């Protein structure tokens, strides 16, 4: 697909405020870094590391920069939240593709999860609610997986430009752009992308690939399905005459992008954290059986003492009666 923009692009619906004036936006959101040695900076955040798995133990107000390969970020149903509240202050949202080096003093917007540089790859993000960022996730390197997450209430939910990435079973809702399908080099497009069984719900633009004046009509149509099932699109108005749960006509994104097998029902749900049991409840749950056991033991001991006392009294009476009989 010939594009008039590379991954450095303009979101046309943003306001005309200057970037310089909003450079403090990102700095107001704390940064968490997963460093190349696997450590977490700062170490006090509610994320627990177990080998290469990083699990949330509470909601986090921050952005995450990943500088380590082959790791899993498990949200465990909790949220990663930024400071975007629907008031847009930038006129441009820029990405520098393979030339990008993370520098928070130069980034005027917030990215929920970002790769630190072009050499980082094989990140898995799952069971995480990502919301209120300018860009929820920026996936611009290869072999990453996003699954069973909720990406909501951002300007761009997922900015996708890397090859061989997998995006499945996600709830992508109420973003201005659900997914922006970008490129890392002019004229290139991400290859080997798996995008299935996601729910696109009430995004202003569900999915877009470029702001193109014209299209290359000789280029094959990009199909966003697995050959049997695709994704759920809340604005799909097709029918399902045979009742198999798949629409009878494709969901057309644009001239060169379509989902041939759109799903009729939403298949993704919001990740939910397992409620934590209060400490008092845990203590009570442990203490109550001990109290019951102690009470039973005390009752049995008391009963035994009473029985022994009664026996002694009975024996004394017998002795006295025996003496009288003499």
C-alpha positions in Angstrom: 0.0 0.0 0.0 1.4 3.4 -1.0 1.0 5.8 1.8 1.5 9.5 2.0 2.6 9.1 5.6 5.0 6.8 7.3 4.7 6.0 11.0 5.3 9.7 11.5 1.7 10.7 10.8 -0.9 13.3 11.6 -4.1 12.5 13.4 -6.3 14.9 11.5 -8.9 15.1 14.2 -6.5 16.6 16.8 -6.5 20.2 17.7 -3.9 22.8 16.5 -2.1 23.4 19.8 1.6 23.3 19.6 3.7 20.4 20.6 6.1 22.5 22.6 3.3 23.8 24.7 2.3 20.3 25.7 5.7 18.8 26.3 4.9 18.5 30.0 2.0 16.1 29.3 4.1 12.9 29.4 6.2 14.0 32.4 3.1 14.2 34.5 2.6 10.5 34.2 5.2 8.4 36.1 7.3 6.0 34.1 7.9 2.4 35.0 10.9 0.7 33.2 11.5 -3.0 32.9 15.3 -2.8 32.4 17.4 -5.1 30.3 18.5 -7.1 33.4 14.9 -7.8 34.2 14.7 -5.4 37.2 11.8 -3.0 37.6 12.5 0.7 38.1 11.2 1.9 40.5 11.1 -1.3 42.4 8.3 -0.3 44.7 5.5 -0.3 42.1 2.7 -3.0 42.5 4.1 -5.3 39.9 5.5 -8.7 41.1 8.3 -10.3 39.1 8.6 -14.1 38.8 11.3 -14.9 36.3 10.2 -13.4 33.0 6.6 -12.8 34.1 5.6 -9.4 35.6 2.2 -9.5 37.3 0.2 -6.5 38.5 -1.0 -6.7 42.1 -3.0 -3.4 41.9 -4.0 -0.7 39.5 -1.1 1.4 38.3 -1.1 5.1 37.2 1.9 5.2 35.0 3.3 4.3 31.6 5.6 1.3 31.0 8.8 1.2 28.9 10.0 -2.3 28.1 13.8 -2.8 27.6 13.9 -6.6 27.8 13.0 -9.4 25.4 10.8 -12.4 25.9 8.8 -11.2 28.9 5.1 -11.4 29.8 3.2 -8.6 31.4 0.2 -10.0 33.1 -2.3 -7.4 34.2 -4.3 -9.9 36.3 -7.4 -7.9 35.6 -5.9 -4.6 36.9 -5.5 -1.3 35.1 -2.7 0.7 33.6 -4.0 4.2 33.5 -2.8 7.5 32.0 -3.9 11.1 32.3 -5.8 11.6 29.0 -9.3 12.8 29.8 -10.6 13.5 26.3 -9.1 17.0 26.1 -6.7 16.9 23.2 -3.7 19.2 23.4 -1.5 18.0 20.5 -1.8 18.6 16.8 0.6 15.8 15.9 1.2 12.3 17.1 4.6 11.2 15.9 6.4 7.9 15.8 9.9 7.5 14.7 9.7 3.8 13.7 13.0 1.9 13.8 15.0 5.1 14.5 13.1 5.7 17.7 15.1 6.0 20.9 13.1 6.5 24.1 13.6 10.0 25.5 10.9 11.3 27.8 12.1 14.9 27.4 11.1 14.8 23.7 7.9 12.8 23.9 4.9 15.2 24.3 2.3 12.5 24.6 1.7 9.5 26.8 2.1 5.9 25.6 0.8 3.2 27.9 3.2 0.5 26.9 6.1 1.1 24.6 9.3 -0.8 23.5 12.5 1.0 24.5 14.2 0.6 21.1 14.1 -1.3 17.8 15.9 -4.3 19.2 13.3 -5.2 21.8 10.9 -8.0 20.8 8.7 -10.9 21.9 6.7 -9.0 24.5 3.4 -10.6 25.6 0.8 -8.4 27.3 -2.3 -10.1 28.7 -5.2 -9.5 31.1 -4.6 -5.8 31.4 -6.9 -2.8 31.2 -5.1 0.0 29.3 -6.9 3.3 29.3 -6.6 7.1 29.2 -3.4 7.4 27.1 -2.7 9.3 23.9 -1.6 5.9 22.5 -2.5 2.8 24.5 0.2 0.6 23.1 2.9 1.2 20.4 3.8 -2.1 18.8 6.6 -1.3 16.3 9.0 -4.3 16.7 8.4 -8.0 15.7 7.0 -11.0 17.5 4.8 -9.4 20.1 1.5 -10.6 21.4 -1.5 -8.7 22.9 -4.2 -10.9 24.1 -7.3 -10.7 26.4 -6.7 -7.0 27.2 -9.1 -4.1 27.2 -7.8 -1.0 25.4 -10.2 1.8 26.1 -10.7 5.6 26.1 -7.4 6.5 24.4 -6.8 8.6 21.3 -5.2 5.7 19.5 -5.8 2.3 21.1 -3.0 0.3 19.4 -0.4 1.9 17.1 0.8 -1.1 15.0 3.8 -1.1 12.7 5.9 -4.1 13.5 5.9 -7.4 11.6 4.8 -10.8 12.8 2.6 -9.6 15.7 -0.5 -11.2 17.2 -3.5 -9.3 18.5 -6.3 -11.6 19.6 -9.3 -11.6 22.0 -9.0 -8.0 23.0 -11.7 -5.5 23.9 -11.0 -2.4 22.0 -13.5 0.3 22.8 -14.3 4.1 22.9 -10.9 5.1 21.4 -10.8 7.7 18.7 -8.8 5.2 16.6 -9.1 1.6 17.7 -6.1 0.4 15.8 -3.9 2.5 13.5 -2.1 0.2 11.1 1.1 2.1 10.3 4.5 1.4 8.7 8.1 1.6 9.7 9.4 2.7 6.3 7.8 4.6 3.5 6.0 2.1 1.2 6.2 -0.8 3.6 3.4 -2.4 5.5 3.6 -4.8 8.5 3.6 -8.4 7.4 2.3 -11.6 9.1 -0.1 -9.9 11.4 -2.7 -12.1 13.2 -5.7 -10.0 14.1 -8.7 -12.1 15.1 -11.4 -12.5 17.7 -11.1 -9.0 18.9 -14.2 -6.8 19.8 -14.1 -3.3 18.2 -16.8 -1.4 20.0 -17.8 2.3 19.5 -14.4 3.6 18.4 -14.8 6.8 16.4 -12.7 5.0 13.8 -12.5 1.3 14.4 -9.4 0.6 12.2 -7.4 2.6 9.8 -4.3 2.1 7.7 -3.4 5.5 6.3 -4.6 8.9 5.0 -4.3 8.0 1.4 -5.0 10.1 -1.7 -4.9 7.0 -3.8 -4.5 3.3 -3.5 -2.3 0.8 -5.3 -5.0 -1.2 -7.1 -2.5 -4.0 -7.9 -1.8 -4.7 -4.3 -3.8 -7.6 -2.7 -6.6 -6.8 -0.3 -5.4 -7.2 3.4 -7.8 -9.6 5.1 -8.1 -9.3 8.9 -9.4 -12.8 9.8 -8.1 -16.3 10.1 -9.9 -17.7 7.1 -12.9 -18.8 9.1 -13.6 -16.2 11.7 -12.6 -12.6 12.1 -13.5 -9.9 14.6 -16.6 -8.3 16.1 -17.3 -4.7 14.8 -20.0 -2.8 16.6 -20.9 -0.9 13.4 -21.2 -3.9 11.2 -24.7 -4.0 9.7 -24.6 -7.3 7.8 -26.8 -10.3 8.3 -26.3 -13.9 9.4 -28.9 -15.9 7.5 -27.5 -19.3 8.4 -27.0 -18.5 12.0 -23.4 -19.6 12.3 -22.4 -16.5 14.1 -20.4 -15.1 11.1 -21.7 -12.3 8.9 -22.6 -13.2 5.4 -20.8 -10.2 3.9 -17.3 -8.8 4.7 -16.8 -5.9 7.0 -15.1 -3.3 4.7 -12.6 -1.1 6.4 -11.4 0.7 3.3 -10.6 -0.2 -0.3 -7.7 -2.4 0.6 -8.6 -3.7 4.1 -11.5 -6.0 5.1 -12.6 -8.6 7.5 -14.1 -11.4 5.4 -15.7 -13.2 8.3 -17.0 -10.6 10.8 -18.5 -12.0 14.0 -22.1 -11.2 14.9 -21.5 -11.2 18.7 -18.8 -9.6 20.8 -16.3 -12.3 21.9 -13.9 -10.3 24.1 -14.6 -9.1 27.7 -13.0 -6.7 30.1 -10.3 -8.3 32.3 -11.4 -8.4 35.9 -9.2 -8.7 38.9 -9.9 -11.4 41.5 -11.2 -9.6 44.6 -8.6 -9.6 47.4 -9.7 -11.0 50.7 -9.3 -8.4 53.4 -6.5 -9.2 55.9 -9.0 -9.2 58.8 -11.0 -11.9 56.9 -7.9 -14.0 56.4 -6.9 -13.7 60.0 -10.5 -14.6 61.1 -10.5 -17.6 58.7 -7.3 -18.9 60.2 -8.2 -18.1 63.8 -11.7 -19.4 63.9 -10.9 -23.1 63.5 -8.1 -22.7 66.1 -10.6 -21.1 68.5 -13.1 -23.9 67.9 -10.4 -26.6 68.4 -9.3 -24.8 71.6 -12.9 -24.6 72.8 -13.5 -28.3 72.2 -10.3 -29.3 74.0 -11.2 -27.0 76.9 -14.7 -28.5 77.1 -13.4 -32.0 77.1 -10.8 -31.2 79.8 -13.5 -29.6 81.9 -15.8 -32.5 81.4 -13.1 -34.9 82.4 -12.3 -32.9 85.6 -16.0 -32.9 86.5 -16.2 -36.6 86.0 -13.1 -37.3 88.1 -14.5 -35.0 90.8 -17.8 -36.9 90.8 -16.0 -40.2 91.0 -13.9 -39.0 93.9 -17.0 -37.8 95.8 -18.7 -41.1 95.1 -15.7 -43.1 96.4 -15.5 -41.0 99.6 -19.2 -41.6 100.3 -18.7 -45.4 99.8 -15.8 -45.4 102.3 -17.8 -43.5 104.9 -20.8 -45.8 104.5 -18.5 -48.8 104.9 -17.1 -47.4 108.1 -20.6 -46.8 109.5 -21.6 -50.4 108.8 -18.7 -51.6 111.0 
